[in-house]
Amino acid sequence: MKKMKARQAFATLLAILSFASVSALAQDRQAPGCNRVWRIHDMERPRPPVVDPGTAGMTIQPAKPPSDAVVLFDGKDLSQWQSVKGGPARWKVEDGAMVVVRGAGDIRSLRAFGDCQIHIEWATPNPPKGSGQGRGNSGVYVMGLYEVQVLDSYKNDTYPDGQAAAIYGQYPPLVNACRPPGEWQSYDIIFHRPRFGRDGELLKPARITVLQNGVLVQDNVTIKGPTDWMHVRPYRKHLDKLPLVLQDHGNPVRYRNIWVRELPDPDQPWCGLRPEIYLGPEVLKRYAGWYGNLLVLLQDDHLAARLSKSVVTPIFPENRRLFFSKTVGVELEFKLND
């Protein structure tokens, strides 16, 4: 009798242990990587669920932008863009869209932005060519540093943190809301720039929210640093406003209806929403020098005006002639020559 009880107890213990291991295995299979730190571009990472985005925002013609928006492309020309290497943008315009020209290089907006709302519509080639990262690849770089991936992710597998609407190399989208190749899609992006201290230390990282085709795909995530392939670059102090960059990845991706709404900057309330363009150090160094008793200096990526022995203020271009200070009530107008 005692042996029978012992055997029954042993059998019960085995059953409990077996149930526990099956249960743990089931949990592991049902919720893979809940607490796992994934490697960048890990192909084993679970794929975001696929959802049909419905018909929100689907129009034959681009919708009219808000009245306070800065229109960067209205389907007519590339006058608001230039090559990131300087000079005119060498993409083409056809049928109301700008089209990536392979080998022409990335392009950047003339206007620079910090905190902002961005609307941009895009379409990947149809019929599709290639697979993975080689199919309909481009990118929207906010401030030229933080990429929202553009890719044909309709029935096209790749690493999740590199598919359409991913914050490249950092966050896969919550869902895959892609439309088929050739159809127009939209990104609506809310972006808050990083904040830096006077000595360049990071005070607050950038944050971003993205809707693709009206579907929330990035929910106010904290950007870990400038995006890059296979690694995350550390933050380095940069200007409060930088241009939007669109990527030439070799595929003829189309863009249309690009506009930006600048958001009030709580750190610089005295500036309001004053326009600002980006010129780059190579252009800015031509402004440096003495103007009577006024000295204009090139300091890294911006100019500064020495107003007196003790007062030096950074100045920023509203256009190629007019520069202004964000800290004191000073404007400088330059007379340009060849």
N, C-alpha and C positions, 0 to 999 in steps of 0.2 A: 504494500500500500504506500509506504513512504517513497519507494522507488518510482511508483506511478505518479505521485504528486510532484516529485522532483523533475520527472520527464515533462509533465504538463507545464510546470513553471518554466523549464528551459525552452520548451516550444513556444510558450507565450512571450518570453523575452526575445527569442529569435524573430517572432512575428512583429514585435514592437520595433526592433532594430531595423528589420527589413522595411517596414512601413516608413520609418523615419528617413532611411536612405532614399527610398523611392520618392518620398515627399520632397526631400531636399533636391533631388535630381529634377523633379518636375518644376520646382520653383526656379531652378537654374535655367531650365529650358524656356519657361514661360516669361521670365524677366531677365534676359541676359544682360549683364553689365550694369545693373542698377547702381552699384557702388563702385564700378570699375573706372579707372582712369584710362582712357583710350589713347593710343599713340596717334600722332597726326597722320591723316590719310590711311587709317587702318581699314583694310578691306573686310575684316571680320566684324566691324561695327554694325549694329542693327540698322536696317534701312528705315527711313521715315515712312509712315503709311502713305499710300497713294490716295488722293482725294480728287474728285471731279470739282474744279473751281466754279462750275456753273457758268452763268452768262454775265456776271457782274462786270461792267466796264467794257463789254464787247461792243465796239462800234466800228463802222466802216471808215469813218473820218475821225480824226483826233478830237476829243472834247475841248471846249474852250477853257483855257487856264483861269485861275482866280485873278481878280483885278490887281492884287498886290504881288503877283508872281513875277520873278525875273525869267523871261523866256529865253532859253539857251538854244532852242532849235524849233522853228515853226514850219519846217518842211521846205524852206526856200533856199537857204544857203548856209555856209559854215563861217559866217562873219563873226560869230561869238566863240570861235574855237581856233586853236593853233596847235601845231605839233609840240609835243613835250620837249623836243630838241630845239625849238624855236622855229620861226617861219610859219607859213600858212599850213593849215590842216590839209592833208593830201588824200582824205577819204572822198568818196563821190556822193553826190546827191541825185537820187532818181525816184520818181513816183512819190514825192513827198517824204522820203526817208533818207537818212544818211546811212551809207553802207561801208563797212570795214573793207579797206583795200589791203590785201595781204602784202606785208613788207613796208607799208607806209608808216607804220609805227603808231604808238598811242597818241591820243589827242587830249588836250586839256582845255577847260573853259577859260576865257579871258577873266571873267569875274571870279572872285575868291569868296568862300563862304566858311562860316563857323557853325554855330547851332542853326539847323535848317530843316525844312521839309522838302523832299525831292520827289518829283514824279517823273518817271521815264518809262517809255514803252519800247519793247524789243521783240524781234522775231528771228528765229533761227532758220537756216536754209531748208528748203523743201524742193526736191527730195533730200533726205538727210544723207550725209556721207561720214564714214568713220564710226568709231565707237568710243565709249568712255570719255576721257578728257579731249579726245580729238573730234568731237561732234558738236558743232555749234558753240564753240567756246569763245567767250569774251569776259568782260568784267566791268563793274561800276566801282571805281575807287573814290570813296568819299574823302575829301582833303588830299586826294592822290596817294593815300596810304592805307586805307581800310576798305578791303574789297568785299562787295556783295557779288558773288559769282553769277555769271550768266552762262548757261549751258543748256543744250537740248537734253533734258532729263526725262523726256517722255519715252518710257520703255527703253531706257538706256542706262545700264548699270555702271556705277563708278564708286569711288570712296565717298561716304555720306557727307563728310565735311568739305567736299569739292563739287557737290551737285548744285543745280540751280537753287538760288536763294540761300546758299550757305554763306556764313561769314568765313571766308576761305581759310581752311586749316584750323578753324577754331570751333564753329558751331554748325552742325547740320541743321537744315530747316526742320520745324516741327512736323511738317507734312510735305509731301511732294505734290504741289498744286500746278504742275506744268500742263500746258495745252500742247497739242500736237505740233510738230515742226511746220513752219510757214504761217501759223496763226499768231496774231498780235497778243502779247502778254504785257503786264504792267507790274512795275515796282512802285510802291509808295513807301518812302523811307523817312523816318524821324530820327535825326542824329543830333547828339549833344557832344561837342568836342571835348577832348581831354583838357584838364587844367594843370598848369605848371607853376611852380614857385619861381622867384627871381633867380635862384641859383640853378634852375633847371630840374629840380626834383618834381616828381609826379605827385600832384595833390589829389587828382581825381581822374580816373581813366574815362575813356570815351564810352558812350552807351548808344545803342541802336535798336530801333524797332523797324520791322519790315513786313509789309503786306504784299503778297504776290497774287495778282488777279483778284484782289479783294479779300484774300484769305490770310490770316495772321500766320507768319512763318518764323519770325524772330520777335520775341517778346521782351523788349527792353533789356537785352543782354549786355553784359560788360565786356567790351573789347579788350583783349589781353595785351595788345600791342599791334604795331603795323603787321599786316598779313603778308605771308610769304609761303613759298613752296617748301614743305617738309620742316619748317620751324617757325616759331613766333619771335619776331624781332622785339627787343626791349624798346620801351618808349624813350624817345629823345625829344627834348624841348623843340617845338617848332612854332611857327606863326599861328596866331589865333584864327586867321582865315587863310585858306588855301583853295586852289581850284579843284573842280571835279574832273576826274580823268576817266576816259573810256579806253578799253584795251584792244589792241590789235593782236589776236592770238592766231591769226592765219585763216580764220573762217569768215565768210561774208555775212556776218550778223548785221541786221538792220535795226536802226533806232529811229524813233520819232517822238514828237510831243514831249520835249524835255523842258521842264520848268522847275524853279526853286523858289520857295518862300523863306526868306530869312526870318529867324526867330529872335526875339529880344534876348540880349545877352545880359543876365543879371550881374555879371562881373564888370560890365562896361556900360552902365546905363546912360552915361553922358554922351556916348557915341550914337545912340539910337540905332537906326538901320542904315547908316551911311554906306553908299556903295564903295567897294574896294576891289581893285584888280591885283593880279599877281604878275610881277615882272621878272623875278629871279635875279640872283646875284650878278650874273654876267651883264645884264642890262643895267642894274642898279649902280654898278661901279662907275658907269659913265656919268652919273650925277654927282659923284663925290668930288669934293674940292672946296676952294674958298670962293665965296660970293661977297665981296667987300669984307665986312667984319664977321660974316657968318660962315661957319665951317660946317659942311655936310660930310658925314662919315658913313662908310659902309661897315656895319656891324653884323657879321655872319650873313643872315638872309634878309636884312632890312637896313634902311637908312636911319640915321639919327642926325638931328640938328643941334649944334652947340650954340645955344642962345646967349650964354655968358660963361664965365670961367666955372661957375658952379651949377649951371643948368644945361643938361643934355637930355633931349627928349626924342624917342623914336618917332619917325614919321612914315606914313603909309600912303600909297598912291590911290586916289580916287579915279584918276586917269593918268595918262602919260605926262601931263603938265602939272596937275594939282595934287599936292601931298598935304596930309593933315596929321596932327598929333591927337592921340587918344587920351592924353593925360592933361594937357594944357590947351588953351584956346589959341592955337597957332596953325596957320595955313601958309604953305609956300607954293608959289606958282613959278614954274621954270619956263624959260623961253628956250624952245628947242631949235636946234639946227641939224644939219646932216651928220 
